[in-house]
Amino acid sequence: MGLFNLSNTMSKPVTVAWESLGLDTHRSCLVRDLWEHSDLGSFAGHYCRMLPPHEMAFLRIVPGKEEV
């Protein structure tokens, strides 16, 4: 999953909702930053990240096994 900030001047929060990916919103998902090679944690319902202008994040999002 790629998150993009297309703004020319401002950092902005960029959000992906599990529902928009066809994932169960009652389950948490594990998020990993593929460029930084780091696990970001488990998130319920959505993931949000502040991105500087013209930046992007490249993520792997995997549904968890337990309901939130």
ROSE-4610 file (N, C-alpha, C; in Angstrom, 1 decimal, always signed):
// ROSE-4610
residu = [M/M/M/G/G/G/L/L/L/F/F/F/N/N/N/L/L/L/S/S/S/N/N/N/T/T/T/M/M/M/S/S/S/K/K/K/P/P/P/V/V/V/T/T/T/V/V/V/A/A/A/W/W/W/E/E/E/S/S/S/L/L/L/G/G/G/L/L/L/D/D/D/T/T/T/H/H/H/R/R/R/S/S/S/C/C/C/L/L/L/V/V/V/R/R/R/D/D/D/L/L/L/W/W/W/E/E/E/H/H/H/S/S/S/D/D/D/L/L/L/G/G/G/S/S/S/F/F/F/A/A/A/G/G/G/H/H/H/Y/Y/Y/C/C/C/R/R/R/M/M/M/L/L/L/P/P/P/P/P/P/H/H/H/E/E/E/M/M/M/A/A/A/F/F/F/L/L/L/R/R/R/I/I/I/V/V/V/P/P/P/G/G/G/K/K/K/E/E/E/E/E/E/V/V/V]
num = [1/1/1/2/2/2/3/3/3/4/4/4/5/5/5/6/6/6/7/7/7/8/8/8/9/9/9/10/10/10/11/11/11/12/12/12/13/13/13/14/14/14/15/15/15/16/16/16/17/17/17/18/18/18/19/19/19/20/20/20/21/21/21/22/22/22/23/23/23/24/24/24/25/25/25/26/26/26/27/27/27/28/28/28/29/29/29/30/30/30/31/31/31/32/32/32/33/33/33/34/34/34/35/35/35/36/36/36/37/37/37/38/38/38/39/39/39/40/40/40/41/41/41/42/42/42/43/43/43/44/44/44/45/45/45/46/46/46/47/47/47/48/48/48/49/49/49/50/50/50/51/51/51/52/52/52/53/53/53/54/54/54/55/55/55/56/56/56/57/57/57/58/58/58/59/59/59/60/60/60/61/61/61/62/62/62/63/63/63/64/64/64/65/65/65/66/66/66/67/67/67/68/68/68]
x = [+0.9/+0.0/+0.9/+0.6/+1.4/+0.5/+1.1/+0.4/+1.2/+0.5/+1.1/+0.6/+1.5/+1.2/+1.5/+0.5/+0.7/+0.8/+0.8/+0.9/+2.2/+2.3/+3.5/+4.2/+3.4/+3.9/+3.7/+2.8/+2.5/+2.6/+3.0/+2.9/+1.5/+1.0/-0.4/-0.5/-1.6/-1.8/-2.5/-2.0/-2.6/-3.1/-4.3/-5.0/-5.4/-5.3/-5.9/-6.8/-8.1/-9.1/-9.1/-9.2/-9.2/-10.4/-11.5/-12.7/-12.4/-11.6/-11.3/-10.5/-9.8/-9.0/-9.8/-11.1/-11.9/-11.6/-10.9/-10.6/-11.7/-11.7/-12.7/-12.3/-13.2/-13.0/-13.0/-13.4/-13.5/-12.2/-11.2/-9.9/-8.8/-7.9/-6.7/-5.8/-5.0/-4.0/-2.6/-1.7/-0.3/+0.2/+1.0/+1.5/+3.0/+3.6/+5.1/+5.5/+6.5/+7.1/+8.1/+7.9/+8.7/+10.0/+10.1/+11.3/+12.2/+11.6/+12.4/+12.7/+12.1/+12.3/+11.9/+10.8/+10.4/+8.9/+8.6/+7.2/+6.7/+5.5/+5.0/+4.0/+3.5/+2.5/+1.2/+0.3/-1.0/-2.0/-2.9/-3.8/-5.2/-6.2/-7.6/-8.3/-8.9/-9.7/-9.1/-7.9/-7.2/-5.7/-4.9/-3.6/-3.4/-2.8/-2.6/-1.2/-0.6/+0.8/+1.0/+1.7/+2.0/+3.2/+2.9/+3.9/+4.3/+5.6/+6.0/+5.5/+5.6/+5.2/+6.0/+5.3/+5.8/+6.5/+6.1/+6.7/+5.6/+6.1/+5.2/+5.7/+4.8/+5.1/+4.7/+5.5/+5.2/+5.1/+3.8/+3.5/+3.0/+3.2/+2.5/+1.5/+0.2/-0.8/-1.4/-1.3/-1.8/-2.8/-4.0/-5.0/-4.5/-4.9/-4.6/-5.5/-5.3/-6.1/-7.2/-7.1/-8.1/-9.0/-10.2/-11.1/-10.8/-11.1/-10.8/-12.0]
y = [-1.1/+0.0/+1.2/+2.2/+3.4/+4.5/+5.3/+6.6/+7.7/+8.7/+9.8/+11.2/+12.1/+13.5/+14.3/+14.7/+15.4/+16.9/+17.4/+18.8/+19.4/+20.6/+21.3/+22.0/+22.3/+23.1/+22.6/+21.7/+21.4/+19.9/+19.6/+18.2/+18.0/+16.7/+16.4/+15.0/+14.8/+13.4/+12.7/+11.5/+10.6/+9.4/+9.0/+7.9/+6.8/+5.6/+4.5/+3.7/+3.6/+2.9/+1.4/+0.5/-0.9/-1.2/-0.6/-0.8/-0.4/+0.6/+0.9/-0.1/-1.0/-2.1/-3.4/-3.4/-4.6/-5.5/-4.9/-5.6/-5.5/-6.4/-6.4/-5.3/-4.4/-3.2/-3.6/-4.8/-5.3/-6.0/-6.0/-6.7/-5.6/-5.8/-4.9/-5.5/-4.6/-5.0/-4.7/-5.5/-5.2/-4.4/-3.4/-2.5/-2.5/-2.6/-2.6/-1.6/-0.8/+0.1/-0.6/-0.8/-1.6/-0.9/+0.4/+1.1/+1.2/+1.4/+1.5/+0.2/-0.9/-2.3/-2.3/-1.7/-1.7/-1.9/-2.7/-2.9/-1.7/-1.2/+0.0/-0.3/-1.6/-2.0/-2.5/-2.6/-3.1/-2.0/-1.8/-0.6/-1.1/-0.5/-0.8/+0.1/-0.4/+0.4/+1.2/+1.7/+2.6/+2.8/+3.3/+3.8/+5.2/+6.1/+7.5/+7.8/+8.6/+9.0/+10.4/+11.2/+12.6/+12.5/+13.0/+13.0/+14.4/+14.7/+16.0/+16.1/+17.3/+17.5/+16.6/+16.0/+15.1/+13.9/+13.4/+12.2/+11.1/+9.9/+8.7/+7.7/+6.8/+5.7/+4.4/+3.4/+2.1/+1.1/+0.6/-0.2/-1.6/-2.6/-3.9/-3.9/-4.2/-4.2/-5.7/-6.3/-7.7/-7.8/-8.3/-8.5/-9.3/-8.9/-9.6/-10.8/-11.6/-12.7/-12.5/-11.4/-11.2/-10.0/-10.1/-8.9/-7.9/-6.6/-5.4/-5.3]
z = [+0.0/+0.0/+0.0/-0.9/-0.9/-0.4/+0.5/+1.0/+0.4/-0.1/-0.8/-0.2/-0.1/+0.1/-1.2/-1.9/-3.2/-3.0/-1.8/-1.5/-1.9/-2.3/-2.6/-1.4/-0.4/+0.6/+2.1/+2.3/+3.7/+4.0/+5.2/+5.7/+6.0/+5.7/+5.9/+6.5/+7.3/+7.7/+6.6/+6.3/+5.3/+5.9/+5.7/+6.3/+5.3/+5.7/+5.0/+6.0/+5.6/+6.4/+5.9/+6.9/+6.5/+5.6/+5.8/+5.0/+3.5/+3.2/+1.9/+1.2/+2.0/+1.4/+1.4/+1.8/+1.8/+3.0/+4.0/+5.2/+6.3/+7.2/+8.3/+9.3/+9.5/+10.3/+11.8/+12.1/+13.5/+13.9/+13.1/+13.4/+13.2/+14.1/+14.0/+12.8/+12.3/+11.2/+11.7/+11.3/+11.5/+10.3/+10.7/+9.6/+9.7/+8.5/+8.4/+7.3/+7.7/+6.7/+5.9/+4.6/+3.8/+3.4/+3.3/+3.0/+4.2/+5.4/+6.6/+7.3/+6.8/+7.3/+8.8/+9.1/+10.6/+10.7/+11.8/+12.1/+12.9/+12.5/+13.1/+14.2/+14.2/+15.2/+14.7/+15.6/+15.3/+15.5/+14.5/+14.4/+14.2/+14.9/+14.7/+13.8/+12.7/+11.9/+10.8/+11.1/+10.1/+10.5/+9.6/+9.9/+9.4/+10.2/+9.8/+10.0/+9.1/+9.2/+8.6/+9.3/+8.8/+7.8/+6.6/+5.5/+5.1/+4.9/+4.3/+2.9/+2.3/+0.9/+0.0/-1.0/-2.1/-1.5/-0.3/+0.2/+0.2/+0.3/+0.4/+1.4/+1.8/+2.6/+1.9/+2.0/+1.3/+2.4/+2.6/+3.7/+3.3/+4.2/+4.1/+5.3/+4.9/+5.9/+5.9/+7.1/+7.3/+8.3/+8.0/+9.1/+10.2/+11.4/+12.6/+12.8/+13.8/+14.1/+15.1/+15.9/+16.9/+16.6/+17.0/+16.8/+17.9/+17.5/+18.3/+19.3]
